[in-house]
């Protein structure tokens, strides 16, 4: 059922609606029908006598049963429904094998360029001056193009935490852009404008900036630097071999700590590099039903935890990120099972930190998610415009999540730093000090 079908129905039930009023009611009817699988006449019965305000109030109550009475009306985001079938995500399983590889002339003789030529002999290779636009205009085809380049900017920077959100002092080293996984909530599908995988060949220039840089410390015993903001830290490590340079570099600098943040199980590079107490291999984890339905192409929870156990045996510490937590019927039981599985897989004293963050996204990403994953269930939740302009669960639902998670995690991992990711400082205060 698309926008036209809903508009046709509304034209019968409420003839003469203006553009803006039609837009809001179409949006509400669509979201309720998607969530409940109900026909339009059941949601907005034709035999009732409706006017716009009565119909909108009726639909808002149905769409937001938890938050309708407490949320201000301007927090309900009702944009025009625009679904483009051409933008649907391609969920056909396939290995990562780019069709075209662009190599900047300045890095054509680097070890990374040589490895890429060896790993992908059937790809079409082109040299570029670094100014030519590369990549597909279609996000789902981004893995068809690989760019090996020399990064000149943003070697190191603080985590781009949401404006006014409580920060954790994370420091980023941007080793790559783009990912082969298809997580339905990933911000890259709205943020990434160059639809290709970018891998810098000059990692030594990144590392050269470390010793003279000033870093935030946050709640940790020493500054925490990590990759994994714009790509998965390890998914391409068999190509880049970044771990072979990063691990020994930080092993020699125990006053710092480095985090590889990943969903992959691509850990051979870490195992070959040898362990280091101040190098942390961190896994993004979720309830297994969420992994199965919304984190496409990613390893299962058990596979991730098996990889975590391996790196701990090799001498690394590990960490976990429950981000994003999804609220659905049975979420507490499923996430409790995830916590229990972690505790069984790795020793508690080897877990350096655990973060918790509920699902949030920009308004633009909401529209991208619903058009790329029309059968997805993540957007069935009650998301409201929040303090930073992003869409989040209401305060009450988020507090319920954190008041469930934080005590549980602190009980199971008493020596581990547990923190909330990109949250309202008032929510952090209510959970951590209340």
Helices and strands as residue ranges (DSSP letters): H 3-13, H 19-36, H 40-43, H 52-63, G 73-75, G 85-87, E 100-104, G 105-107, H 111-119, E 124-128, G 139-144, E 145-149, E 156-158, E 165-166, E 170-173, E 182-183, H 188-191, E 197-200, H 203-208, E 224-227, H 237-240, H 242-251, E 257-262, H 268-273, E 279-285, H 288-294, E 295-296, H 301-313, E 317-325, H 331-345, G 348-350, E 351-358, E 360-361, H 363-372, G 378-380, E 383-385, E 391-393, H 395-412, E 417-420, E 423-424, H 425-432
